[in-house]
């Protein structure tokens, strides 16, 4: 009976190939729309929660305004030529506001590894500088000397050309092939505020913030980039990364977070007074950012107002910008939630329409099988066998349609995510949504089958 049922279904599927193809296409469109829309809706909810729980959106950011042309309100002229330069001492504002849990400085930073490519580039620049100097010396009668060639006028902070071979052979020295790494200069409370912990080595000691030695902590992704193939990142502890800015000794590696922190490095922030070689001009150009982490997010606005008053008293009107990143985050979340909810409702409507159409088409196919059902029941098939027969056909159609729908939904969901600037992969969510939508359509297709629960074999055989 099972073999005979399979043959009947296969023959019916082939004989009505166009109708079967339309059934599969209808399922694919319904599943694809719901899988893409449903996955997007869930993804937006997840990332909204993660964003609001992120330490970056539970703090106030304070930065200097050095360009009056970019200000909404111009800086008033002062008797003295004065610019606001934020330093570690300005973190004392946190002591006056009980709601502030942590305060730290976060400065953008860059290091440039020395490798064969950068050595060749520096050799070319050095030759150009020598040629320029010789040209100026030969033309002493010139009123004003020319400008040196563009580029690095000072060269490397280290003279490594003569000992390059020994550096390459050293197990203690890391030579990276990257052109640049990004990171941050931070003060001690940064790791507590961001809840970052080390998987190997240690965090900075208090002496690291006053010593002149260059030490860094690596994010997990950057550590993997520096480790040789098959080498554990733990072995990087104590090694020195060779850069234009000098040797960078690795003292710690952070645990992976799945966030942008993983691809960065971290070095101790030092005020210009405590840092050899760091002038006040450089500190001004770095435009230090002070960050104040607030224990209760409901008090972010009030803390921002208090900090604004404090810095106005220190530097004057419109010299310092006090901002609350959470406001912008909430606006982004509200926009994404509205768009994703609308798309989810539309996709749900599409799934419902597809389910009704599939059920109607299956009902039409089932009624045309009425006589065959009567014959099968006369030969001994039970109603359970008949129900299983049509259910099997529905499963085949829905399975093929769901696979096609998932293939449609994945690129569609990626496009939606990119439009809303969402991060991470949502493929698992697409697959789960496709399975849910397939189950819904299958439930609808079982309605026509129930018409045979009470039919008599003789009545079924007499039908045309």
Secondary structure, 3 states (H helix, E strand, C coil): CHHHHHHHHHHHHHHCHHHHHHHHHHHHHHHHHHHHHHHHHHHHHHHHHHHHHCHHHCEEEEEECCCHHHCCCCCCCCCCCCCCCCCHHHHHHHHHCCCEEEEEEEEEEEECECCHHHHHHHHHHHHHHHHHHHHHHHCCCCCCCCCCCCCCCCCCCCCCCCCHHHHHHCCCEECCCCCCEEEEEECCCHHHHHCCCEEEECCCCHHHHCCCCCEEEECHHHHHHHCCCCCCHHHHCCCEEEECCEEEEEEEEECCCCCHHHHCEEEECCCHHHCCCCCHHHHHHHCCEEEEEECCHHHHHHHHHHHHHHHHHHHCCCCEEEEEHHHHHHHHHHHHHHHHHHHHHHHHHHHHHHHHHHHHHHHHHHHHCHHHHHHHHHCCCCHHHHHHHHHHHHHHHHHHHHHHHHHHHHHHHHHHHHHCCCCCCCHHHHHHHHHHHHHHHHHHHHHHHHHHCCCCHHHHHHCC
